[in-house]
Each structure stands twice: as structure tokens, then as C-alpha cells.
Amino acid sequence: MEGESTVKFDRWGSPVTTTSDACISLINSYYHQVLCYGRERKVIMAAMEEDRECVLANALAALFLFSRDTSAASRHLQVAAARLGRATSYEKLLYDSVSSIMNGTDCETVVALHSKLLREFPRDLASLNRAQALCFYMGRPDLSLGLVEQVLPENQQESYIYGMLAFPLLELGRMSDAEISARKGLEINKSDPWSQHALCHVFQYECHFREAVKFMEECSPSWIDCSSFMYTHNWWHVALCYMDGHSPLNRILDIYDRHIWAELQRDDADCAEVYLNALGLWLRVDVRGWIGYTGNRLRNLANCLLNQESWHVDWLLDLLSVWALAHIGEIPRAEDLVKSIKSRLYSMSQKKQQSLHKGVLLAEALFEYGRGDYQHAYDILGPDFNANNFKVIGASDEQLDVFNEVWYTILLNTGYTSKAIGEIEKRLQHRSGVPFLWNLLVFTLMQI
């Protein structure tokens, strides 16, 4: 950058050292893409091109590239580090938070750095979004809620803030508060996909499946420009509502074909995110005994998982992939993935090993379940399994619930009928309107 450094301000009012108005404009566009779960986060690379010496642009470009090209990400982070001497206080705090992620710092410290940044710059909702994602993968919705409550006074009428408030509320079981927050978010911005998503979660929890489908399908035109994750995840929710609302299987298959599998045909698709939502759907279909009526869809999907590029992108994706590969008979490949998961765990710090050990046990059990060895699956999980204790794998309550359904299936196939009945009845005390659980309970009682 030629000439004397100039401080400009981004959309949050945070100071940025740059002489380029175009750079600031493109950084603001990047923020928007983050908050609306858009497909165009790569716009941050254009911001960096407008001012190659801008600390903020380089740090955010490094973050964007981190999961795509680690060497390129490191180069941008080095550029940012070399220019910290003339950076603003905001840029220095942002750099610290981003570099901590890229350097593998423990999550508690990374979240603490984000909290420090947000105390000084509470309007930076992009950093709040990033911090909440970290809390999600720590299985700590309480920390996530604390962060958004910390900045809420400065963002009372800001778009996207209430969806960010709603999600940890619903993960903490505060459904009425989550609904109020999600509806507030939609009053401000009816196209906010995260508020839409949160309200759908509430509808599902309350077993208002028809209302959820109607609401989400009315919202669906606004998802066209969403990222692969948000687009397919919202359609995943719709498919689950059809499934639990006694709709024909063809409805579910149509959603999969048109909105999940078809996403993989896009040039800009994030395949791993699509696989995650697709497999989460197929495991539910399998638990309900319908997988034999879905043609080659699961096999075609699982064949994509033979490529190790999708391994270890996400813990939940790894677990679902183990099940899918075992289910279609790719036993050696499924075993390789389980071994690789264990190897990945052992390379982590002792603290992380302790917290994620549950994930390895679940991977082993899903391998056995996938190939039909229910007794071994039971032996691995033990008699007190509860999927709700597995948030540390990075999954919402709705995503975890299928593992409870797998657990009921394991119990019924290993002769623990009375225990299965007790577990299903316990679950129905919390969600009394789930048809699958009632049907399973009635069927089981009739077999006694």
C-alpha cells in the first residue's frame, strides 16, 4: 500500500487500516455472506486484492482458506502478522483470534480471545458467528448463549442477532424463549436462514410437523443463494418433518433428489456439507426400516465416501460415514475410517482425547450396527447410552436424536426389550407427539 496509512471503518464501526474504500466494501460483503450463510464468502479474496497489505483483509482471507489450502492460508496470516505494527486495536484482536484457530490453540482459549474482542467491539457479529461455531463443536451452548447475551445490548435491532440468540436457547431446552427470539429475528429480516432454521427446530421439538413443513417451504425460495450446508440442512429439516408427519416416502425421496443430491452437481458445492445432511437423513430412513425402498441412493452416496478427502472434515460426518460404508458392505473401508478416527484422536492433546473418546466409541458401535452385529454394538455402548451426552461431536439435539433411535433398535435386536420399552417411554415424556416412537412402542408391546 502506497502512501500514508489511513483508518477507515467497516459496517460495524470497527477501525481498519487501509486507503481502499473498495477493500472495506468487499470486507462488508464478506460479513454479509457469513451471517446469511451465503455461497460467496470467497469475496474476501477480492478484498485482499484491493489492498494486499490490509491486516484485516489478509487475516480473514487466511481464515477463509484455512480449510481449503493451508499453505496459502499461512501466507496470508504471515502478511497480516508482518503489518501488525500499524494495525488498529480491532485488527490486532481479530488477528489474535484468527491465528489462535489456525495454530490449533485449545478451544477454551480461542473462545476467550473472541470474548475479549467482542467486549471491545460488540457489534462485530461475524466474530460472534465464528465464536458460536467453536462453542457448538465444544458442545457448549451455555458459552454460546453467554457470548450473544454479552453483545445483545449493542445490537437490539441488528439483523441476524436473534437467530444467533435462538439457537443456543433451543439447545439448552429453552424452547419458548428460542421461539420468541427466532420470531423477532424474522420480524427484522424474514429471509434470515438461521432464524428460520431455529423456528423449525422449535416446531419439530413440539411435534408440529405440518406447521414446520408449511413454514419452511414458504421460506425455501430465500435459500437459493445459501451455502451448501444451509441449503441442504434446511431441506433436511423439511424431509424429517415429512418423515415424522406420516408423509409417503416418495415425498422424502423427492426432497433428497431435488435439493440434497442435486446440490452435489453444482460447481461451487461443499460436498462434505452435503454428505453430512444426506447421511443424517438416510440413517433415519434405515432405522425406520425403509432403506430397502430407496433404490441405490445410499450406495451412490456412500461410494463418494470411499475418497478420503471427505474424512475428518467433521466428527459427525465421520461417524455417519462409518455407518454408511459398513451398511453397504464396504467393511474394510469402514474399518480403515474407524482406525483413522482413532489415530486422529491419539494425535490430540490429552484433554481433547478425554472429551472426544465418546466419539470413538460411537464410531465403533455404528460400524457394528451398520454391518448388523447388534450385540457388539450394545457391548461397546454399554447399558446407559444416551446420545444427548454426545454434543462434543459437534451436533445439535436434532442431529443426535437419531443415535437414540439406533440405540432403541440395538436394544430390541439384542433381547433387551424391557429396557427398550423404558427408554422409549422416557423419550415420549419429552416429545409425546413423535409417531415413530409410538409405533415402535406399540409394535414392541405386541411382541411380548
PLY file of the C-alpha trace (Angstrom):
ply
format ascii 1.0
element vertex 448
property float x
property float y
property float z
element edge 447
property int vertex1
property int vertex2
end_header
0.00 0.00 0.00
1.49 3.29 -1.07
1.28 6.48 0.89
0.38 7.14 4.45
-1.86 4.66 6.28
-5.48 5.70 6.64
-8.07 4.37 9.08
-11.49 3.59 7.68
-14.45 1.90 9.36
-16.27 -1.29 8.46
-20.04 -1.84 8.76
-19.71 -2.48 12.49
-17.82 0.78 13.05
-14.59 -1.13 13.69
-11.40 0.73 12.64
-9.39 -0.75 9.77
-6.06 0.45 8.42
-6.49 0.85 4.66
-6.67 3.52 1.98
-9.07 1.45 -0.12
-12.81 2.07 0.02
-13.24 -0.95 -2.24
-11.42 -3.14 0.27
-13.79 -2.03 3.06
-16.83 -2.55 0.85
-15.75 -6.09 0.00
-14.98 -6.89 3.63
-18.52 -5.78 4.45
-19.80 -8.07 1.70
-17.87 -10.92 3.31
-19.52 -10.19 6.67
-22.91 -10.37 4.99
-22.08 -13.71 3.40
-21.02 -15.10 6.78
-24.21 -14.00 8.52
-26.64 -15.05 5.78
-24.79 -18.37 5.24
-24.17 -17.30 1.66
-22.25 -19.06 -1.08
-19.89 -16.16 -1.82
-17.53 -15.99 1.15
-14.71 -16.02 -1.39
-15.43 -12.30 -1.82
-12.87 -11.79 0.95
-10.16 -12.72 -1.56
-11.24 -9.79 -3.71
-10.99 -7.53 -0.65
-7.42 -8.68 -0.11
-6.61 -7.97 -3.77
-7.82 -4.38 -3.34
-5.33 -3.85 -0.50
-2.74 -6.60 -0.20
-1.29 -5.05 2.95
-4.54 -4.72 4.88
-4.21 -6.75 8.10
-7.94 -7.40 8.39
-8.36 -8.50 4.77
-5.37 -10.85 4.99
-6.44 -12.33 8.33
-9.97 -13.01 7.08
-8.60 -14.40 3.80
-6.38 -16.73 5.83
-9.41 -17.92 7.77
-11.40 -18.48 4.57
-8.56 -20.51 3.04
-7.71 -22.45 6.20
-9.87 -25.48 5.37
-9.11 -25.27 1.64
-5.41 -24.50 1.22
-3.41 -24.40 4.45
-0.20 -23.18 2.83
-1.97 -20.24 1.17
-3.77 -19.51 4.43
-0.45 -19.42 6.27
0.99 -16.97 3.75
-1.86 -14.54 4.27
-1.58 -14.85 8.02
2.14 -14.07 7.76
1.37 -10.97 5.71
-1.05 -9.83 8.40
1.49 -10.56 11.16
4.19 -8.54 9.41
1.95 -5.47 9.34
0.54 -5.57 12.88
2.73 -2.60 13.86
0.41 -0.22 12.04
-2.80 -2.16 12.62
-5.70 -0.81 14.68
-6.63 -2.30 18.04
-9.55 -4.09 16.37
-7.35 -5.65 13.73
-4.90 -6.84 16.39
-7.68 -8.53 18.37
-9.10 -10.07 15.20
-5.65 -11.30 14.22
-5.17 -12.91 17.65
-8.49 -14.73 17.41
-7.90 -15.98 13.86
-4.28 -17.02 14.42
-5.32 -18.94 17.54
-7.69 -21.02 15.42
-5.10 -21.68 12.75
-2.39 -22.52 15.28
-4.52 -25.20 16.92
-4.91 -23.40 20.25
-7.31 -25.13 22.64
-10.92 -24.12 22.07
-11.44 -22.59 25.51
-8.61 -20.14 24.87
-9.86 -19.35 21.38
-13.35 -18.61 22.68
-11.84 -16.44 25.43
-9.97 -14.42 22.78
-13.20 -13.94 20.86
-14.96 -12.88 24.03
-12.24 -10.28 24.62
-12.66 -8.96 21.08
-16.45 -8.78 21.49
-16.18 -6.90 24.77
-14.34 -4.11 22.97
-16.18 -4.39 19.64
-19.61 -5.85 20.46
-21.10 -5.05 17.05
-18.78 -7.48 15.26
-21.40 -10.14 14.55
-19.12 -12.02 12.14
-16.74 -12.73 15.03
-19.71 -13.70 17.20
-20.78 -16.16 14.49
-17.29 -17.66 14.47
-17.17 -17.92 18.26
-20.58 -19.60 18.39
-19.42 -22.19 15.87
-16.49 -23.01 18.15
-18.86 -23.37 21.11
-21.04 -25.70 19.04
-18.11 -28.01 18.35
-17.22 -27.92 22.04
-20.74 -29.00 22.94
-21.14 -25.79 25.00
-24.39 -23.99 24.15
-24.10 -22.25 27.54
-20.92 -20.49 26.40
-22.55 -19.64 23.08
-25.52 -18.10 24.85
-23.24 -16.09 27.12
-21.43 -14.61 24.12
-24.56 -13.47 22.33
-26.06 -12.07 25.53
-22.80 -10.17 26.03
-23.27 -8.23 22.79
-27.07 -8.09 22.56
-27.43 -4.65 24.22
-25.42 -3.12 21.36
-27.37 -4.97 18.65
-31.04 -4.72 19.65
-32.32 -4.08 16.12
-29.50 -5.72 14.18
-30.36 -8.29 11.53
-29.22 -11.86 12.30
-28.60 -11.33 16.03
-31.81 -13.02 17.17
-31.23 -16.18 15.17
-27.83 -16.34 16.86
-29.61 -15.97 20.21
-32.30 -18.52 19.40
-30.03 -21.45 18.58
-28.21 -21.81 21.94
-31.53 -21.23 23.70
-33.12 -24.19 21.97
-30.02 -26.33 22.55
-30.42 -25.55 26.26
-34.05 -26.67 26.15
-35.48 -23.15 26.44
-37.90 -23.64 23.56
-40.35 -20.84 24.32
-37.51 -18.32 24.60
-35.97 -19.69 21.40
-39.27 -19.26 19.56
-39.64 -15.67 20.73
-36.10 -14.90 19.62
-36.45 -16.60 16.23
-39.68 -14.74 15.51
-38.04 -11.46 16.50
-35.24 -12.22 14.06
-37.76 -12.84 11.28
-39.55 -9.58 12.06
-36.28 -7.79 11.36
-35.30 -9.93 8.38
-37.77 -12.53 7.09
-35.01 -14.08 4.93
-32.63 -14.80 7.83
-31.96 -18.55 7.29
-30.66 -19.08 10.82
-33.82 -17.66 12.41
-35.89 -19.77 10.01
-33.83 -22.80 10.99
-34.22 -22.10 14.72
-38.00 -21.73 14.45
-38.17 -25.03 12.54
-36.25 -26.69 15.39
-38.90 -25.43 17.81
-41.73 -26.72 15.63
-40.06 -30.12 15.38
-39.44 -30.37 19.10
-43.10 -29.56 19.73
-44.07 -32.12 17.04
-45.86 -29.51 14.92
-44.65 -31.19 11.74
-47.23 -29.84 9.31
-46.72 -26.30 10.57
-42.95 -26.77 10.20
-43.27 -28.00 6.61
-45.60 -25.16 5.61
-43.33 -22.57 7.20
-40.10 -23.91 5.76
-41.43 -24.47 2.25
-42.69 -20.88 2.22
-39.17 -19.79 3.25
-37.36 -22.05 0.78
-37.08 -19.53 -2.12
-34.77 -17.49 0.12
-32.33 -20.41 0.39
-31.26 -20.37 -3.25
-28.11 -18.38 -2.56
-27.29 -20.15 0.71
-24.17 -22.25 1.20
-24.29 -25.99 0.60
-24.63 -26.56 4.32
-27.51 -24.15 4.94
-29.37 -25.07 1.76
-29.26 -28.83 2.29
-29.61 -28.59 6.07
-32.86 -26.64 5.86
-34.19 -29.14 3.32
-33.01 -31.94 5.66
-35.27 -30.45 8.32
-38.18 -30.41 5.87
-37.57 -34.06 4.97
-37.53 -35.03 8.66
-40.82 -33.23 9.22
-42.37 -35.10 6.31
-40.96 -38.33 7.74
-42.41 -37.74 11.19
-45.65 -36.39 9.77
-46.75 -39.64 8.12
-45.97 -38.45 4.60
-45.26 -41.00 1.86
-41.63 -41.99 1.38
-41.77 -40.51 -2.12
-42.02 -37.03 -0.60
-38.75 -37.60 1.25
-37.04 -39.09 -1.79
-38.13 -36.12 -3.88
-36.54 -33.69 -1.42
-33.36 -35.75 -1.41
-33.15 -35.96 -5.20
-34.03 -32.31 -5.92
-32.41 -30.48 -3.04
-29.68 -32.61 -1.48
-28.19 -34.96 -4.08
-28.68 -32.32 -6.78
-26.56 -29.88 -4.76
-23.53 -32.07 -5.49
-23.88 -31.24 -9.17
-23.10 -27.56 -8.54
-19.59 -26.39 -9.30
-19.41 -24.47 -6.03
-20.86 -27.22 -3.83
-19.21 -28.03 -0.50
-19.52 -31.79 -0.85
-18.74 -32.64 2.77
-21.60 -30.46 4.00
-23.98 -32.17 1.57
-22.82 -35.64 2.65
-23.44 -34.70 6.28
-27.08 -33.81 5.71
-27.68 -36.66 3.29
-26.31 -39.31 5.64
-28.25 -37.87 8.56
-31.39 -38.40 6.52
-30.53 -41.94 5.38
-29.73 -43.18 8.89
-33.23 -42.16 9.98
-34.70 -43.88 6.95
-32.73 -47.01 7.84
-33.87 -47.01 11.48
-37.45 -46.92 10.27
-36.88 -49.92 8.03
-37.39 -48.08 4.77
-33.89 -48.13 3.32
-34.73 -51.09 1.06
-37.28 -48.94 -0.76
-34.87 -46.17 -1.71
-33.08 -47.82 -4.63
-29.34 -47.24 -4.97
-29.36 -43.80 -3.39
-27.43 -44.73 -0.25
-24.89 -46.78 -2.19
-24.32 -43.99 -4.68
-23.76 -41.59 -1.81
-21.56 -43.97 0.17
-19.39 -44.54 -2.90
-18.45 -40.86 -2.63
-17.16 -41.55 0.88
-14.57 -44.03 -0.37
-12.49 -40.97 -1.22
-10.60 -39.96 1.91
-10.91 -36.27 1.04
-14.17 -36.20 2.98
-12.66 -37.88 6.05
-12.05 -35.84 9.21
-13.72 -32.71 7.91
-16.32 -33.08 10.65
-16.73 -35.56 13.52
-20.42 -36.15 12.85
-19.73 -36.76 9.18
-17.07 -39.33 10.07
-19.50 -41.20 12.34
-22.26 -41.27 9.75
-19.77 -42.32 7.08
-18.66 -45.31 9.18
-22.26 -46.48 9.36
-22.92 -45.94 5.64
-19.77 -47.75 4.48
-20.44 -50.69 6.79
-24.07 -50.82 5.73
-23.30 -51.12 2.02
-20.70 -53.85 2.68
-17.55 -51.75 2.32
-16.27 -53.32 5.54
-12.51 -52.86 5.01
-13.05 -49.20 4.11
-15.28 -48.66 7.14
-12.61 -50.28 9.31
-9.98 -48.00 7.81
-12.08 -44.99 8.70
-12.55 -46.17 12.30
-8.80 -46.73 12.61
-8.14 -43.30 11.15
-10.56 -41.72 13.63
-8.67 -43.39 16.49
-5.35 -42.24 15.09
-6.67 -38.71 14.80
-7.79 -38.81 18.43
-4.44 -40.06 19.71
-2.68 -37.16 17.99
-4.66 -34.67 20.06
-3.94 -33.29 23.49
-4.88 -35.42 26.46
-7.72 -33.04 27.30
-9.22 -33.39 23.83
-8.74 -37.16 23.91
-10.78 -37.35 27.09
-13.62 -35.26 25.73
-13.76 -36.95 22.31
-13.29 -40.54 23.48
-17.07 -40.88 23.32
-16.90 -40.13 19.62
-14.60 -43.10 19.03
-16.92 -45.42 20.95
-19.85 -44.24 18.88
-17.87 -44.79 15.67
-17.10 -48.37 16.72
-20.72 -49.01 17.64
-22.01 -47.57 14.35
-19.61 -49.82 12.48
-21.10 -52.86 14.22
-24.64 -51.58 13.79
-24.02 -50.91 10.11
-22.97 -54.47 9.46
-25.76 -55.89 11.61
-23.79 -57.03 14.67
-26.13 -55.57 17.27
-24.64 -57.43 20.23
-21.19 -55.98 19.65
-22.76 -52.55 19.21
-24.51 -52.96 22.57
-21.33 -54.15 24.26
-19.47 -51.05 23.03
-22.09 -48.53 24.10
-22.95 -50.19 27.40
-26.35 -50.20 29.11
-26.54 -46.47 29.89
-26.09 -44.92 26.46
-27.76 -41.56 25.87
-26.96 -39.66 22.68
-27.76 -36.37 24.37
-24.42 -36.69 26.19
-22.52 -36.61 22.89
-22.76 -32.92 21.95
-18.97 -32.81 21.88
-19.00 -34.45 18.43
-20.50 -31.22 17.07
-24.17 -31.99 16.62
-27.47 -30.41 17.57
-30.04 -32.23 19.67
-31.99 -32.96 16.49
-28.90 -34.43 14.80
-28.08 -36.51 17.87
-31.58 -37.89 18.29
-31.12 -40.44 15.53
-28.46 -42.16 17.63
-31.04 -42.67 20.35
-33.24 -44.29 17.72
-30.31 -46.50 16.73
-29.94 -47.37 20.42
-33.58 -48.49 20.68
-33.04 -50.67 17.61
-29.94 -52.22 19.14
-31.79 -52.97 22.39
-34.69 -54.61 20.56
-32.36 -56.73 18.42
-30.35 -57.96 21.41
-33.28 -59.04 23.55
-33.31 -56.08 25.94
-36.98 -55.50 25.25
-37.98 -54.21 28.68
-35.12 -51.72 28.67
-36.07 -50.59 25.18
-39.66 -50.00 26.28
-38.45 -47.99 29.25
-36.15 -45.86 27.11
-38.87 -45.18 24.52
-41.41 -44.28 27.21
-38.88 -41.94 28.81
-38.31 -40.23 25.48
-42.07 -39.87 24.90
-42.35 -37.95 28.17
-40.35 -35.19 26.48
-41.71 -35.49 22.94
-45.11 -37.13 23.14
-46.05 -36.41 19.55
-43.43 -38.43 17.66
-45.32 -41.08 15.61
-42.25 -43.27 15.07
-41.72 -43.72 18.81
-45.37 -44.54 19.44
-45.42 -47.03 16.57
-42.22 -48.64 17.82
-43.58 -48.85 21.36
-46.89 -50.37 20.29
-45.17 -52.87 17.99
-42.78 -53.89 20.76
-45.55 -54.34 23.33
-47.49 -56.52 20.89
-44.47 -58.83 20.55
-44.28 -59.57 24.28
0 1
1 2
2 3
3 4
4 5
5 6
6 7
7 8
8 9
9 10
10 11
11 12
12 13
13 14
14 15
15 16
16 17
17 18
18 19
19 20
20 21
21 22
22 23
23 24
24 25
25 26
26 27
27 28
28 29
29 30
30 31
31 32
32 33
33 34
34 35
35 36
36 37
37 38
38 39
39 40
40 41
41 42
42 43
43 44
44 45
45 46
46 47
47 48
48 49
49 50
50 51
51 52
52 53
53 54
54 55
55 56
56 57
57 58
58 59
59 60
60 61
61 62
62 63
63 64
64 65
65 66
66 67
67 68
68 69
69 70
70 71
71 72
72 73
73 74
74 75
75 76
76 77
77 78
78 79
79 80
80 81
81 82
82 83
83 84
84 85
85 86
86 87
87 88
88 89
89 90
90 91
91 92
92 93
93 94
94 95
95 96
96 97
97 98
98 99
99 100
100 101
101 102
102 103
103 104
104 105
105 106
106 107
107 108
108 109
109 110
110 111
111 112
112 113
113 114
114 115
115 116
116 117
117 118
118 119
119 120
120 121
121 122
122 123
123 124
124 125
125 126
126 127
127 128
128 129
129 130
130 131
131 132
132 133
133 134
134 135
135 136
136 137
137 138
138 139
139 140
140 141
141 142
142 143
143 144
144 145
145 146
146 147
147 148
148 149
149 150
150 151
151 152
152 153
153 154
154 155
155 156
156 157
157 158
158 159
159 160
160 161
161 162
162 163
163 164
164 165
165 166
166 167
167 168
168 169
169 170
170 171
171 172
172 173
173 174
174 175
175 176
176 177
177 178
178 179
179 180
180 181
181 182
182 183
183 184
184 185
185 186
186 187
187 188
188 189
189 190
190 191
191 192
192 193
193 194
194 195
195 196
196 197
197 198
198 199
199 200
200 201
201 202
202 203
203 204
204 205
205 206
206 207
207 208
208 209
209 210
210 211
211 212
212 213
213 214
214 215
215 216
216 217
217 218
218 219
219 220
220 221
221 222
222 223
223 224
224 225
225 226
226 227
227 228
228 229
229 230
230 231
231 232
232 233
233 234
234 235
235 236
236 237
237 238
238 239
239 240
240 241
241 242
242 243
243 244
244 245
245 246
246 247
247 248
248 249
249 250
250 251
251 252
252 253
253 254
254 255
255 256
256 257
257 258
258 259
259 260
260 261
261 262
262 263
263 264
264 265
265 266
266 267
267 268
268 269
269 270
270 271
271 272
272 273
273 274
274 275
275 276
276 277
277 278
278 279
279 280
280 281
281 282
282 283
283 284
284 285
285 286
286 287
287 288
288 289
289 290
290 291
291 292
292 293
293 294
294 295
295 296
296 297
297 298
298 299
299 300
300 301
301 302
302 303
303 304
304 305
305 306
306 307
307 308
308 309
309 310
310 311
311 312
312 313
313 314
314 315
315 316
316 317
317 318
318 319
319 320
320 321
321 322
322 323
323 324
324 325
325 326
326 327
327 328
328 329
329 330
330 331
331 332
332 333
333 334
334 335
335 336
336 337
337 338
338 339
339 340
340 341
341 342
342 343
343 344
344 345
345 346
346 347
347 348
348 349
349 350
350 351
351 352
352 353
353 354
354 355
355 356
356 357
357 358
358 359
359 360
360 361
361 362
362 363
363 364
364 365
365 366
366 367
367 368
368 369
369 370
370 371
371 372
372 373
373 374
374 375
375 376
376 377
377 378
378 379
379 380
380 381
381 382
382 383
383 384
384 385
385 386
386 387
387 388
388 389
389 390
390 391
391 392
392 393
393 394
394 395
395 396
396 397
397 398
398 399
399 400
400 401
401 402
402 403
403 404
404 405
405 406
406 407
407 408
408 409
409 410
410 411
411 412
412 413
413 414
414 415
415 416
416 417
417 418
418 419
419 420
420 421
421 422
422 423
423 424
424 425
425 426
426 427
427 428
428 429
429 430
430 431
431 432
432 433
433 434
434 435
435 436
436 437
437 438
438 439
439 440
440 441
441 442
442 443
443 444
444 445
445 446
446 447
